């Protein structure tokens, strides 16, 4: 193993230890409960009086025919999901460190490029040349690591 390979392996190991320390940090404080206001119960309004029968029946005219209206193409209204294309060039923030998914497939943590990334199904795989890998879960437009939601930076 050459000296340069050893230095790269040490840098990758330090990055991995930093990631592990960052994600296994202190748990976040629980959110305070939201108070629920008591709803006032209002009595139902009285039923309207029954209409009196009319002497002559009223005949309604048929509406005029209308031209057919073309339906506009449907746009899916579901939530957007992160993909490899939408993840490229984005920056994220965890508890103690920022990281970037660079457009060329490299992964940057802090100011160091220390791994590569790719999208595999519903998660993002971050891996190093030494065989170490970690996974981020895709949750709609957000990412999570070990159940903790991560913040996206502008």
HELIX and SHEET records of a PDB file:
HELIX    1   1 UNK A    3  UNK A   23  1                                  21    
HELIX    2   2 UNK A   84  UNK A   87  1                                   4    
SHEET    1   A 9 UNK A 148  UNK A 149  0                                        
SHEET    2   A 9 UNK A 142  UNK A 145 -1                                        
SHEET    3   A 9 UNK A 133  UNK A 139 -1                                        
SHEET    4   A 9 UNK A 123  UNK A 127 -1                                        
SHEET    5   A 9 UNK A 112  UNK A 120 -1                                        
SHEET    6   A 9 UNK A 106  UNK A 109 -1                                        
SHEET    7   A 9 UNK A  98  UNK A 101 -1                                        
SHEET    8   A 9 UNK A  90  UNK A  93 -1                                        
SHEET    9   A 9 UNK A 151  UNK A 153 -1                                        
END                                                                             
